[in-house]
Amino acid sequence: MFGLFGKKKKVGKSEEEKRAEALPRTKKVQFEPMKISEAEALLEEDIRAVLEFVPVNYYATKNCYLLCTFFYEEDYSEIWMRFDYRVDDLPRGKSRMYQIDKVLMRDILRKFGVNINI
């Protein structure tokens, strides 16, 4: 009877996700909502396309947004970023991990008024 509905299959994390999530620091910023497939297509073409994404204030648009999470070392020697499409603060899809350099992270954070010393 309990097997009637079947078990949900757990999808394991990629090596990139495990590596990134093991890093000691994280930072989150939000952008205007867009489909994950759109964002990934733009980033595959040019990783600096993220600089064209429109930043938003979480408190103003928390019903729907694109969350960018940075995972990084304290000295910025290794940085990964991932995008999550969120609706009412619940995840509705996520991108793959992207490894970036500290200059790109600095440029992204400047759009939000955050300066980091690199």
Rosetta silent file (secondary structure, phi, psi, omega in degrees, C-alpha in Angstrom):
SEQUENCE: MFGLFGKKKKVGKSEEEKRAEALPRTKKVQFEPMKISEAEALLEEDIRAVLEFVPVNYYATKNCYLLCTFFYEEDYSEIWMRFDYRVDDLPRGKSRMYQIDKVLMRDILRKFGVNINI
SCORE:     score description
SCORE:     0.000 S_00000001
   1 L     0.000  -41.233 -178.383    0.000    0.000    0.000 S_00000001
   2 H   -72.343  -22.809  179.032    2.774    2.433    0.846 S_00000001
   3 H   -82.772   -1.581 -176.578    4.554    1.677   -2.432 S_00000001
   4 H   -59.515  -40.705 -175.351    1.457    2.691   -4.372 S_00000001
   5 H   -90.361   -7.350  178.988    2.546    6.279   -4.894 S_00000001
   6 L    76.521  162.108 -179.849    6.186    5.489   -5.598 S_00000001
   7 L   -98.389  146.465  174.512    9.203    7.098   -4.087 S_00000001
   8 L   -75.707  136.569 -178.845   10.543   10.451   -5.055 S_00000001
   9 L   -86.438  125.176  177.849   13.913   10.144   -6.640 S_00000001
  10 L   -82.333  131.905  177.678   16.603   12.223   -4.964 S_00000001
  11 L   -97.294  122.612 -178.710   18.857   14.016   -7.354 S_00000001
  12 L   -72.976  159.915  178.933   22.416   14.172   -6.082 S_00000001
  13 L   -82.232  147.882  177.419   24.471   17.328   -6.127 S_00000001
  14 L   -73.223  165.669  177.924   27.138   17.818   -8.739 S_00000001
  15 H   -61.566  -36.984  178.095   30.787   18.003   -7.770 S_00000001
  16 H   -61.947  -44.337  179.771   30.682   21.753   -8.524 S_00000001
  17 H   -64.012  -43.532  179.351   27.764   22.244   -6.121 S_00000001
  18 H   -61.670  -44.161 -179.491   29.461   20.236   -3.378 S_00000001
  19 H   -63.423  -47.709 -177.685   32.697   22.196   -3.821 S_00000001
  20 H   -63.585  -44.946 -176.824   30.928   25.578   -3.872 S_00000001
  21 H   -70.367  -15.280  176.858   28.709   24.850   -0.870 S_00000001
  22 L   -83.396  -11.960  179.951   31.782   23.790    1.119 S_00000001
  23 L   -69.701  150.551 -170.453   33.293   27.268    0.761 S_00000001
  24 L   -74.550  -23.766 -173.090   33.155   29.385    3.935 S_00000001
  25 E  -119.745  150.001  173.142   31.385   32.567    2.722 S_00000001
  26 E  -137.589  155.484  176.100   28.148   33.361    0.856 S_00000001
  27 E  -146.519  137.972 -178.936   26.537   36.533   -0.438 S_00000001
  28 E  -124.269  138.148  174.955   23.077   36.879   -1.992 S_00000001
  29 E  -137.826  159.456 -176.587   21.680   39.521   -4.334 S_00000001
  30 E  -120.208  145.665  176.617   18.443   39.720   -6.319 S_00000001
  31 E  -124.642  165.408  173.855   17.672   40.568   -9.936 S_00000001
  32 L   -53.861  144.132 -177.737   14.504   41.159  -11.948 S_00000001
  33 L   -65.284  140.834  171.447   12.806   37.815  -12.616 S_00000001
  34 L  -154.614  156.080 -179.852   13.701   35.886  -15.754 S_00000001
  35 L   -63.942  145.059  178.418   13.505   32.240  -16.701 S_00000001
  36 H   -58.915  -39.746 -179.729   16.481   30.136  -15.687 S_00000001
  37 H   -61.996  -38.414  177.094   16.823   28.932  -19.284 S_00000001
  38 H   -64.685  -47.789 -178.868   17.073   32.568  -20.471 S_00000001
  39 H   -61.305  -45.119 -179.814   19.666   33.438  -17.858 S_00000001
  40 H   -63.605  -38.940  178.959   21.748   30.334  -18.621 S_00000001
  41 H   -62.080  -44.093  178.636   21.639   31.042  -22.367 S_00000001
  42 H   -64.657  -41.788 -177.604   22.940   34.574  -21.808 S_00000001
  43 H   -71.995  -31.970  177.113   25.636   33.405  -19.391 S_00000001
  44 H   -66.615  -36.217  179.339   26.792   30.587  -21.697 S_00000001
  45 H   -70.057  -45.468  179.109   27.291   33.128  -24.453 S_00000001
  46 L  -157.000  116.812 -176.755   29.150   35.588  -22.199 S_00000001
  47 H   -61.338  -27.103  179.217   29.515   35.271  -18.434 S_00000001
  48 H   -74.972   -2.112  175.735   29.712   39.071  -18.145 S_00000001
  49 H   -61.920  -20.444  177.818   26.099   39.240  -19.395 S_00000001
  50 H   -59.650  -25.895  178.776   25.158   39.112  -15.715 S_00000001
  51 H   -69.160  -15.501  177.431   26.112   42.786  -15.600 S_00000001
  52 H   -89.719  -11.640  178.187   23.108   43.487  -17.863 S_00000001
  53 L   -66.819  145.731 -175.869   20.665   41.869  -15.419 S_00000001
  54 L   -91.494  118.523  178.784   18.526   44.451  -13.599 S_00000001
  55 E   -70.594  149.095  176.854   19.060   44.548   -9.821 S_00000001
  56 L  -134.044  160.741  174.987   16.026   44.747   -7.546 S_00000001
  57 L   -87.904  122.483 -178.611   15.348   45.387   -3.907 S_00000001
  58 L   -52.358  -43.991 -175.171   14.238   42.138   -2.235 S_00000001
  59 L   -69.322  -23.072  179.556   11.732   43.925   -0.015 S_00000001
  60 L   -84.701  -30.150 -174.167   10.080   45.636   -2.981 S_00000001
  61 L  -134.492   46.313 -175.843    9.699   42.530   -5.172 S_00000001
  62 L   -78.549    1.229  176.721    9.862   39.475   -2.971 S_00000001
  63 L   -78.584  -26.384 -178.957    6.950   37.795   -4.733 S_00000001
  64 E  -160.958  123.312 -179.002    9.104   36.917   -7.791 S_00000001
  65 E  -162.692  168.354  175.834   12.832   37.414   -8.412 S_00000001
  66 E  -106.654  113.128 -177.739   16.077   35.841   -9.597 S_00000001
  67 E   -91.261  127.521  175.693   18.336   35.137   -6.619 S_00000001
  68 E  -108.575  121.593  178.879   22.079   35.105   -7.235 S_00000001
  69 E  -113.103  127.572  175.072   24.123   33.349   -4.565 S_00000001
  70 E  -100.118  135.459  172.505   27.890   33.669   -4.405 S_00000001
  71 E  -117.341  126.086 -173.465   29.950   31.007   -2.634 S_00000001
  72 E  -154.569  160.317  173.353   33.524   32.112   -2.037 S_00000001
  73 L   -77.428  155.968 -178.727   36.790   31.912   -0.127 S_00000001
  74 L   -62.251  -28.917  179.566   37.551   34.771    2.243 S_00000001
  75 L   -94.004    8.609  179.662   40.424   35.914    0.006 S_00000001
  76 L    62.105   23.050 -179.957   38.235   35.659   -3.152 S_00000001
  77 L   -75.649  -23.049  176.900   40.614   33.068   -4.628 S_00000001
  78 L  -139.926  125.055 -177.757   37.680   30.817   -5.543 S_00000001
  79 E  -136.253  131.546  174.793   34.195   32.108   -6.345 S_00000001
  80 E  -123.712  148.353  173.978   31.120   30.260   -7.617 S_00000001
  81 E  -134.638  149.889  178.751   27.695   31.715   -8.384 S_00000001
  82 E  -141.065  146.519  178.375   24.297   30.136   -8.938 S_00000001
  83 E  -109.952  137.636  175.883   20.925   31.598   -9.863 S_00000001
  84 E  -123.631  130.636  173.134   17.609   30.505   -8.353 S_00000001
  85 E   -85.613  123.594 -175.860   14.233   31.560   -9.705 S_00000001
  86 E  -119.961  136.801  173.575   12.062   32.313   -6.650 S_00000001
  87 E  -128.119  121.973 -176.223    8.315   32.805   -6.357 S_00000001
  88 L    52.031   42.404  178.511    6.988   33.790   -2.918 S_00000001
  89 L    66.215    9.439  177.198   10.435   32.922   -1.512 S_00000001
  90 E  -105.950  137.371 -179.478   10.169   29.323   -2.730 S_00000001
  91 E   -68.091  135.970  179.174   12.649   27.955   -5.286 S_00000001
  92 E  -124.666   16.342  179.207   11.165   27.234   -8.702 S_00000001
  93 E   147.278  150.676  179.322   14.355   26.267  -10.528 S_00000001
  94 E  -140.742  154.141  179.584   18.077   26.808  -10.369 S_00000001
  95 L   -86.571  175.177  172.195   20.923   27.264  -12.777 S_00000001
  96 L   -76.475  171.736  178.403   24.143   25.355  -12.876 S_00000001
  97 L   -80.972  142.588  176.007   27.162   26.665  -10.966 S_00000001
  98 E  -123.030  127.980  175.505   29.418   29.207  -12.649 S_00000001
  99 E   -89.154  129.678 -178.107   32.972   29.806  -11.534 S_00000001
 100 E  -128.760  171.345  177.844   33.859   33.488  -11.796 S_00000001
 101 L  -100.814  169.780 -175.129   36.761   35.734  -10.886 S_00000001
 102 H   -68.413  -25.887  178.154   36.885   38.394   -8.195 S_00000001
 103 H   -66.982  -43.832  178.706   36.731   41.257  -10.719 S_00000001
 104 H   -66.304  -40.975  177.871   33.354   40.074  -12.032 S_00000001
 105 H   -61.588  -43.308  178.482   32.034   39.564   -8.499 S_00000001
 106 H   -59.716  -44.950 -179.054   33.182   43.067   -7.584 S_00000001
 107 H   -64.250  -38.392  177.854   31.449   44.509  -10.672 S_00000001
 108 H   -65.646  -47.371 -177.293   28.189   42.663   -9.901 S_00000001
 109 H   -66.595  -28.654  176.996   28.163   43.783   -6.274 S_00000001
 110 H   -61.950  -29.690  177.444   28.843   47.398   -7.271 S_00000001
 111 L   -63.865  -20.860 -179.902   25.437   47.399   -8.977 S_00000001
 112 L  -103.615    7.740  179.214   23.999   46.909   -5.486 S_00000001
 113 L    78.895   20.278 -179.181   26.167   49.571   -3.854 S_00000001
 114 L  -110.879  125.030  177.143   28.501   47.020   -2.240 S_00000001
 115 L  -108.322  134.830  174.927   32.266   47.464   -2.594 S_00000001
 116 L  -118.334  146.266  177.675   34.703   44.677   -1.879 S_00000001
 117 L   -89.420  115.489  179.553   38.454   45.071   -1.557 S_00000001
 118 L  -113.728    0.000    0.000   40.200   42.783   -3.996 S_00000001
